[in-house]
Amino acid sequence: MESGDPLPSELFNIIPSLSKLSSFWDPEKYVIYDNRAIYTLNYIIYKANENGAGLKYFPIKGGSRNKMITEKPIEILIGKYIKSNFYPEETAYYIYCDLIIALNALIYPEHSDEPYRTEMLLFTKIEIPFREMNGKLDNLKPKLRGKVKNNQMQKVDGLSPKQKYYPIQELLSNALSEGMTTFTVTIDELNQKIERIGKGQLPAVAYKYGVFWGNDYASKTHVWKTAWLSQGFVVANTSGVVNPQRSDGDPVPVDGVVTFQFVKRDDIADKKLNSSQLAKELEIDLETLYQRIQNEIKSNTPRYFSIMLAAKGALATASELLSSTDPTDGFTILLLMGRLDLTIEFLVVNNPKYHPLFSESMLKNAKLRIGRI
């Protein structure tokens, strides 16, 4: 970095961690290339480009563990991913640092030697573009090929850890356990994960034909689709992946991106759909619950909860949180503070009238977390 040499891909792949080191080493020259800050910055660039600024965007590495970034990837707002619209990975970090230093001199002129102030400003404002993304997922309409009864996902057995495509299944399983319902990842990362377990690479057809990324329940030979179907995900969108003109020996398209979208199984039948009044009561209770959290917890308030309520509504929010086998960060905060009484789990378990809205597995998850089983 000190020599200013272009960063090879293996270093840019770890730039969030690497830049933490450089920012401590020379905080006046380097800042952290955090995906959340980049997400917000790209949104600002997007708004400027609406007025004809013609600015380039900063690349975000696929597979981020941040829920906001993976659930609503900024590329959906920008439009079709085109490599020329982004700074190259080799120089993006240097350009980013220079930009933040220049912006910091304007925003904090009395602290011009502390560019981390502007980086943290971007970091803390991710909620703004996240909310702007509401309604922007219309292009993620999965084509459910094969037999889909009553628009429901069919039960598909998962792959074993010894099978080639198990790393993809594991990736999506982990995403779901963290509450992610949309997950975007690069083809290059998927390919590397398969290579690491000694199973070769993705086949050439993955880069040539869209059928590889279909969601076909009927085919017994397309075993790779089990990796996402077994976890309740479908391939909702691909960008820069499929090209019928690609030859078998061509390298992996590192800019290719696949977006997986979780399709919720409606295992409560029609009684769930006919409970509109009950759902309205739940909405009132959850809004009241969040007000209590704000008033009684204050600075440690789990903010993602309020974002989900605003974006998805009460029932969808509760269902998503209770579907996860692992508790959310917000639940963990309240648990550590001894305030389980302020969790959705506590509210649902202790109000039997709401039980018809949720599946047995959701109720079981809630009871386990608050120690009722």
C-alpha positions as CSV (number, residue, x, y, z in Angstrom):
1,M,0.0,0.0,0.0
2,E,2.8,2.5,0.9
3,S,4.3,2.0,-2.5
4,G,0.9,2.7,-4.2
5,D,1.1,-0.5,-6.2
6,P,-2.2,-1.9,-7.6
7,L,-3.8,-4.3,-5.1
8,P,-4.0,-7.8,-6.4
9,S,-7.4,-9.6,-6.2
10,E,-6.4,-11.7,-3.2
11,L,-5.7,-8.5,-1.2
12,F,-8.8,-6.7,-2.3
13,N,-10.8,-9.8,-1.3
14,I,-9.8,-9.0,2.3
15,I,-9.8,-5.2,2.0
16,P,-12.3,-4.6,4.9
17,S,-9.8,-6.3,7.3
18,L,-6.7,-5.1,5.6
19,S,-7.8,-1.5,5.6
20,K,-8.4,-1.7,9.4
21,L,-4.7,-2.3,9.8
22,S,-3.7,0.5,7.4
23,S,-6.1,3.0,9.1
24,F,-4.4,2.3,12.5
25,W,-1.0,2.4,10.9
26,D,-1.5,5.8,9.3
27,P,-4.9,7.3,10.2
28,E,-4.3,10.5,8.3
29,K,-3.8,8.7,5.0
30,Y,-6.0,5.6,5.2
31,V,-9.5,4.8,6.3
32,I,-11.5,1.6,6.7
33,Y,-13.0,0.2,3.4
34,D,-16.1,-1.0,5.3
35,N,-18.9,-2.4,3.1
36,R,-21.5,-0.4,5.0
37,A,-19.7,2.9,4.4
38,I,-19.2,1.9,0.7
39,Y,-22.9,1.0,0.5
40,T,-23.9,4.5,1.7
41,L,-21.3,6.2,-0.5
42,N,-22.6,4.4,-3.6
43,Y,-26.1,5.6,-2.8
44,I,-24.8,9.2,-2.7
45,I,-23.1,8.6,-6.0
46,Y,-26.3,7.1,-7.4
47,K,-28.3,10.3,-6.4
48,A,-25.6,12.5,-8.0
49,N,-25.7,10.4,-11.2
50,E,-29.5,11.0,-11.4
51,N,-28.5,14.6,-12.1
52,G,-25.9,13.6,-14.7
53,A,-22.8,13.6,-12.6
54,G,-21.4,10.5,-14.4
55,L,-19.5,9.3,-11.3
56,K,-18.2,5.8,-10.9
57,Y,-19.2,3.5,-8.0
58,F,-17.0,1.6,-5.6
59,P,-17.0,-2.2,-5.7
60,I,-18.5,-4.1,-2.8
61,K,-17.2,-7.6,-2.2
62,G,-19.9,-10.3,-2.5
63,G,-21.0,-12.5,0.4
64,S,-21.0,-9.7,3.0
65,R,-22.4,-10.8,6.4
66,N,-24.2,-7.5,6.9
67,K,-28.0,-8.0,6.6
68,M,-28.7,-4.7,5.0
69,I,-26.2,-5.2,2.2
70,T,-27.1,-8.7,1.4
71,E,-30.9,-8.3,1.7
72,K,-31.0,-5.2,-0.6
73,P,-27.8,-5.1,-2.7
74,I,-27.1,-1.6,-4.0
75,E,-26.7,-3.0,-7.6
76,I,-30.5,-3.3,-7.7
77,L,-30.8,0.4,-7.2
78,I,-28.0,1.2,-9.7
79,G,-29.3,-1.2,-12.3
80,K,-27.6,-3.8,-14.3
81,Y,-24.1,-4.5,-13.1
82,I,-21.6,-3.1,-15.7
83,K,-17.9,-3.3,-14.8
84,S,-17.0,0.0,-16.5
85,N,-19.4,1.8,-14.1
86,F,-17.2,0.8,-11.1
87,Y,-13.7,1.7,-10.1
88,P,-11.3,-1.3,-10.7
89,E,-10.5,-3.3,-7.6
90,E,-6.8,-2.7,-8.0
91,T,-7.1,1.0,-7.3
92,A,-10.5,1.4,-5.7
93,Y,-9.1,1.6,-2.1
94,Y,-6.6,4.3,-2.9
95,I,-9.3,6.4,-4.7
96,Y,-11.6,5.9,-1.8
97,C,-9.1,7.1,0.8
98,D,-8.3,10.2,-1.3
99,L,-12.0,10.9,-1.7
100,I,-12.8,10.6,2.0
101,I,-9.8,12.8,2.9
102,A,-11.1,15.5,0.6
103,L,-14.7,15.2,1.8
104,N,-13.5,15.3,5.4
105,A,-11.7,18.6,4.8
106,L,-15.1,20.0,3.7
107,I,-17.3,18.4,6.3
108,Y,-15.0,18.7,9.3
109,P,-12.6,21.6,8.4
110,E,-11.4,21.8,12.0
111,H,-10.5,18.1,12.0
112,S,-9.0,17.8,8.5
113,D,-6.4,15.3,9.8
114,E,-9.1,12.9,11.0
115,P,-10.7,11.4,7.9
116,Y,-12.1,8.5,9.9
117,R,-14.8,11.0,11.0
118,T,-16.3,11.1,7.5
119,E,-15.9,7.3,7.1
120,M,-17.8,6.7,10.3
121,L,-20.5,9.2,9.1
122,L,-21.1,7.0,6.1
123,F,-21.0,3.9,8.2
124,T,-23.7,5.2,10.5
125,K,-26.0,6.4,7.8
126,I,-26.6,3.0,6.0
127,E,-30.3,3.1,7.1
128,I,-30.9,5.9,4.6
129,P,-30.1,3.9,1.4
130,F,-31.6,0.8,3.0
131,R,-35.0,2.5,3.3
132,E,-34.7,3.9,-0.2
133,M,-34.4,0.3,-1.5
134,N,-38.0,-0.5,-0.4
135,G,-40.0,-1.5,-3.4
136,K,-36.8,-1.9,-5.5
137,L,-36.8,-5.7,-5.4
138,D,-39.5,-6.0,-8.1
139,N,-36.9,-7.4,-10.5
140,L,-36.3,-10.3,-8.2
141,K,-39.2,-12.3,-9.3
142,P,-38.1,-15.9,-9.2
143,K,-39.3,-18.3,-11.9
144,L,-40.3,-21.4,-10.1
145,R,-39.9,-24.1,-12.7
146,G,-41.1,-27.6,-12.1
147,K,-44.1,-28.6,-10.1
148,V,-45.0,-26.0,-7.5
149,K,-48.2,-26.8,-5.6
150,N,-50.2,-23.8,-4.6
151,N,-47.2,-21.6,-5.1
152,Q,-45.4,-23.4,-2.2
153,M,-41.9,-24.5,-2.1
154,Q,-41.5,-28.3,-2.2
155,K,-39.5,-30.1,0.4
156,V,-36.1,-31.0,-1.0
157,D,-33.5,-33.0,0.9
158,G,-30.2,-31.3,1.4
159,L,-26.8,-32.3,0.1
160,S,-24.2,-34.1,2.3
161,P,-21.0,-32.4,3.3
162,K,-19.1,-34.7,0.9
163,Q,-21.0,-33.5,-2.2
164,K,-19.5,-31.0,-4.6
165,Y,-22.1,-28.3,-4.2
166,Y,-22.5,-28.5,-0.4
167,P,-20.5,-25.2,0.1
168,I,-23.3,-23.3,-1.7
169,Q,-25.9,-25.0,0.6
170,E,-23.8,-24.2,3.7
171,L,-23.5,-20.5,2.6
172,L,-27.3,-20.1,2.2
173,S,-28.0,-22.0,5.4
174,N,-25.7,-19.6,7.4
175,A,-27.4,-16.6,5.7
176,L,-30.8,-17.8,6.7
177,S,-29.7,-18.5,10.3
178,E,-28.7,-14.8,10.4
179,G,-32.1,-13.6,9.2
180,M,-31.1,-12.9,5.6
181,T,-33.9,-13.5,3.0
182,T,-31.9,-12.2,0.0
183,F,-28.3,-13.2,-0.5
184,T,-26.0,-11.9,-3.3
185,V,-22.6,-13.5,-4.0
186,T,-20.1,-13.5,-6.8
187,I,-19.5,-16.5,-9.0
188,D,-15.9,-16.3,-8.2
189,E,-16.6,-16.7,-4.5
190,L,-18.8,-19.7,-5.1
191,N,-16.1,-21.2,-7.3
192,Q,-13.5,-20.7,-4.6
193,K,-15.6,-22.4,-1.9
194,I,-16.0,-25.5,-4.1
195,E,-12.3,-25.5,-4.8
196,R,-11.4,-25.4,-1.1
197,I,-13.1,-28.7,-0.4
198,G,-11.2,-30.4,-3.3
199,K,-14.2,-30.8,-5.6
200,G,-12.9,-29.0,-8.6
201,Q,-14.8,-25.9,-10.0
202,L,-18.2,-25.0,-11.2
203,P,-18.7,-26.5,-14.7
204,A,-18.4,-24.5,-17.8
205,V,-22.2,-24.7,-18.4
206,A,-22.7,-22.5,-15.3
207,Y,-21.2,-19.6,-17.2
208,K,-22.9,-20.5,-20.6
209,Y,-26.5,-21.5,-20.0
210,G,-29.2,-20.0,-17.8
211,V,-30.8,-23.3,-17.2
212,F,-28.0,-24.2,-14.8
213,W,-29.4,-21.5,-12.4
214,G,-33.0,-22.5,-12.9
215,N,-35.2,-23.7,-10.0
216,D,-36.3,-27.0,-11.4
217,Y,-37.9,-29.4,-8.8
218,A,-38.6,-32.1,-11.3
219,S,-35.1,-32.9,-12.5
220,K,-33.3,-35.6,-10.6
221,T,-30.0,-35.1,-12.4
222,H,-29.5,-31.4,-11.6
223,V,-28.3,-32.1,-8.2
224,W,-26.6,-28.8,-7.7
225,K,-30.0,-27.0,-7.5
226,T,-30.6,-28.9,-4.3
227,A,-28.0,-26.6,-2.7
228,W,-30.4,-23.7,-2.8
229,L,-33.8,-25.3,-3.0
230,S,-33.2,-27.4,0.1
231,Q,-32.7,-24.2,2.1
232,G,-35.9,-22.5,0.8
233,F,-34.0,-20.3,-1.6
234,V,-34.4,-19.8,-5.4
235,V,-32.1,-18.1,-7.8
236,A,-33.9,-14.8,-8.4
237,N,-31.4,-13.0,-10.5
238,T,-28.0,-13.4,-12.2
239,S,-25.8,-10.6,-13.6
240,G,-22.7,-11.0,-15.7
241,V,-22.8,-14.8,-15.4
242,V,-24.4,-16.4,-18.4
243,N,-22.9,-16.0,-21.9
244,P,-23.6,-18.6,-24.5
245,Q,-20.6,-17.4,-26.5
246,R,-18.2,-18.3,-23.7
247,S,-15.8,-21.1,-24.5
248,D,-15.2,-24.0,-22.1
249,G,-11.6,-22.9,-21.4
250,D,-12.5,-19.3,-20.6
251,P,-11.7,-18.1,-17.0
252,V,-14.4,-17.7,-14.4
253,P,-16.3,-14.4,-14.9
254,V,-15.2,-12.8,-11.6
255,D,-17.7,-10.0,-12.1
256,G,-20.7,-12.4,-12.3
257,V,-23.2,-12.1,-9.5
258,V,-26.0,-14.5,-8.4
259,T,-28.8,-13.3,-6.1
260,F,-30.7,-16.0,-4.1
261,Q,-34.1,-15.1,-2.6
262,F,-35.8,-17.0,0.2
263,V,-39.4,-18.1,-0.5
264,K,-41.3,-18.6,2.7
265,R,-43.2,-21.8,3.1
266,D,-46.8,-21.2,4.0
267,D,-47.2,-24.2,6.3
268,I,-50.1,-22.7,8.2
269,A,-52.6,-22.9,5.3
270,D,-55.5,-20.5,4.9
271,K,-56.0,-19.7,8.6
272,K,-53.0,-17.5,8.4
273,L,-54.4,-15.6,5.4
274,N,-57.7,-15.0,7.1
275,S,-56.3,-13.5,10.3
276,S,-56.1,-9.8,9.2
277,Q,-57.7,-8.5,12.4
278,L,-55.3,-10.5,14.5
279,A,-52.4,-9.3,12.4
280,K,-53.4,-5.7,13.0
281,E,-53.5,-6.3,16.7
282,L,-50.0,-7.8,16.5
283,E,-48.8,-4.7,14.6
284,I,-50.1,-2.4,17.4
285,D,-48.4,-4.6,20.0
286,L,-45.1,-4.7,18.1
287,E,-45.0,-0.9,17.6
288,T,-45.8,-0.5,21.3
289,L,-43.0,-3.0,22.1
290,Y,-40.5,-1.0,20.1
291,Q,-41.5,2.2,21.8
292,R,-40.8,0.5,25.2
293,I,-37.4,-0.7,23.9
294,Q,-36.5,2.9,22.9
295,N,-37.7,4.4,26.2
296,E,-36.2,1.7,28.5
297,I,-33.0,0.6,26.6
298,K,-32.1,3.9,24.9
299,S,-28.6,3.8,23.4
300,N,-28.6,0.1,22.9
301,T,-31.9,0.0,21.0
302,P,-31.8,-2.8,18.2
303,R,-32.5,-0.5,15.2
304,Y,-32.8,-3.2,12.6
305,F,-36.1,-4.2,14.2
306,S,-37.7,-0.8,13.4
307,I,-36.4,-1.0,9.8
308,M,-37.9,-4.4,9.3
309,L,-41.3,-3.2,10.8
310,A,-41.3,-0.2,8.4
311,A,-40.3,-2.2,5.4
312,K,-42.2,-5.5,5.8
313,G,-44.9,-5.0,8.4
314,A,-45.5,-6.7,11.7
315,L,-46.5,-10.2,10.7
316,A,-43.7,-10.6,8.1
317,T,-41.2,-9.2,10.5
318,A,-42.2,-11.5,13.3
319,S,-42.4,-14.5,11.0
320,E,-38.9,-13.9,9.6
321,L,-37.3,-13.4,13.0
322,L,-39.0,-16.5,14.5
323,S,-38.2,-18.6,11.4
324,S,-34.5,-18.3,12.1
325,T,-32.9,-21.0,14.1
326,D,-30.5,-18.5,15.6
327,P,-31.5,-15.4,17.6
328,T,-30.9,-11.9,16.2
329,D,-28.3,-9.5,17.5
330,G,-31.2,-7.5,18.9
331,F,-32.4,-10.5,20.9
332,T,-28.9,-11.1,22.2
333,I,-28.6,-7.4,23.4
334,L,-31.8,-7.7,25.3
335,L,-30.9,-11.1,26.7
336,L,-27.5,-9.7,28.0
337,M,-29.4,-6.8,29.6
338,G,-31.8,-9.1,31.3
339,R,-34.8,-7.8,29.3
340,L,-36.3,-10.9,27.6
341,D,-39.6,-9.3,28.4
342,L,-38.9,-6.8,25.5
343,T,-38.4,-9.5,22.9
344,I,-40.8,-10.6,20.1
345,E,-40.3,-14.1,21.4
346,F,-41.6,-13.2,24.8
347,L,-44.6,-11.3,23.4
348,V,-45.7,-14.1,21.1
349,V,-45.2,-17.0,23.5
350,N,-47.1,-15.1,26.3
351,N,-50.0,-14.2,24.0
352,P,-51.7,-17.4,22.9
353,K,-54.1,-15.5,20.6
354,Y,-51.2,-14.9,18.3
355,H,-50.2,-18.5,18.1
356,P,-52.4,-19.3,15.0
357,L,-50.4,-16.8,13.0
358,F,-47.2,-18.8,13.3
359,S,-46.1,-22.3,12.5
360,E,-45.1,-24.9,15.2
361,S,-41.4,-24.5,14.3
362,M,-41.6,-20.7,14.8
363,L,-43.3,-21.1,18.2
364,K,-40.8,-23.7,19.2
365,N,-37.9,-21.4,18.3
366,A,-39.5,-18.6,20.4
367,K,-40.0,-20.9,23.4
368,L,-36.5,-22.2,23.3
369,R,-35.0,-18.8,23.2
370,I,-36.8,-17.6,26.3
371,G,-36.4,-20.9,28.2
372,R,-39.9,-22.2,28.0
373,I,-38.8,-25.6,26.7
